[in-house]
Amino acid sequence: MTSRTTRIRIVAVLGIVAAWLIGAVVVRLGLDWADTFPYSTASEMRYLAVAAVALVIAIGGSVASVLVSRQAGAARKRQP
């Protein structure tokens, strides 16, 4: 049987992986959307916007996973 600490760490790692996978999906769908427009200088801005949104999702989700796992670990330590 796994300890509660190990389960918390596994959930944190799965949350980080899920955040980066969602970011990758955003890139894929966003670039498909951006490619529906004819190429122009505005296309570069759309590509950068898609990349920025994907990074915010991936990094934000990773930070959120770590913070949630830390709170769960802290709650575990407070229990008698």
C-alpha positions as CSV (number, residue, x, y, z in Angstrom):
1,M,0.0,0.0,0.0
2,T,1.3,3.5,-0.8
3,S,1.5,6.1,1.8
4,R,-0.5,9.3,1.6
5,T,2.7,11.3,0.8
6,T,3.4,9.2,-2.2
7,R,-0.1,9.5,-3.5
8,I,0.1,13.3,-3.1
9,R,3.3,13.4,-5.1
10,I,1.9,11.2,-7.8
11,V,-1.2,13.4,-8.1
12,A,1.1,16.5,-8.3
13,V,3.2,14.9,-11.1
14,L,0.0,13.9,-13.0
15,G,-1.3,17.4,-12.6
16,I,1.9,18.8,-14.1
17,V,1.9,16.4,-17.0
18,A,-1.8,17.2,-17.6
19,A,-1.1,20.9,-17.6
20,W,1.6,20.5,-20.3
21,L,-0.5,18.2,-22.3
22,I,-3.4,20.7,-22.3
23,G,-0.9,23.4,-23.3
24,A,0.2,21.2,-26.2
25,V,-3.4,20.7,-27.3
26,V,-3.9,24.5,-27.2
27,V,-0.9,24.9,-29.5
28,R,-2.2,22.4,-31.9
29,L,-5.7,23.8,-32.0
30,G,-4.5,27.4,-32.0
31,L,-2.1,26.9,-34.9
32,D,-4.8,25.1,-36.9
33,W,-7.1,28.1,-36.2
34,A,-4.3,30.6,-37.1
35,D,-3.6,28.8,-40.4
36,T,-7.2,29.4,-41.5
37,F,-6.3,33.0,-42.2
38,P,-4.2,34.1,-45.2
39,Y,-0.5,34.7,-44.3
40,S,0.3,38.3,-43.3
41,T,2.3,40.1,-40.7
42,A,-0.7,39.6,-38.3
43,S,-0.2,35.9,-38.6
44,E,3.0,36.1,-36.7
45,M,1.2,37.9,-33.9
46,R,-1.5,35.2,-33.8
47,Y,1.3,32.5,-33.6
48,L,2.9,34.4,-30.7
49,A,-0.4,34.8,-28.9
50,V,-1.2,31.1,-29.3
51,A,2.3,30.2,-27.9
52,A,1.8,32.6,-25.0
53,V,-1.6,31.2,-24.0
54,A,-0.2,27.7,-24.1
55,L,2.7,28.6,-21.9
56,V,0.5,30.4,-19.4
57,I,-1.8,27.3,-19.3
58,A,1.2,24.9,-18.9
59,I,3.1,26.9,-16.3
60,G,0.0,28.0,-14.4
61,G,-1.3,24.5,-14.2
62,S,2.1,23.2,-13.0
63,V,2.3,25.9,-10.3
64,A,-1.3,25.1,-9.3
65,S,-0.5,21.4,-9.0
66,V,2.5,22.0,-6.8
67,L,0.5,24.4,-4.6
68,V,-2.4,22.0,-4.2
69,S,-0.1,19.2,-3.4
70,R,1.7,21.3,-0.8
71,Q,-1.6,22.3,0.8
72,A,-2.6,18.6,0.9
73,G,0.8,17.7,2.5
74,A,0.4,20.5,5.1
75,A,-3.1,19.4,5.9
76,R,-1.7,15.9,6.4
77,K,0.9,17.1,8.9
78,R,-1.8,19.0,10.9
79,Q,-3.9,15.9,11.4
80,P,-3.1,14.1,14.7
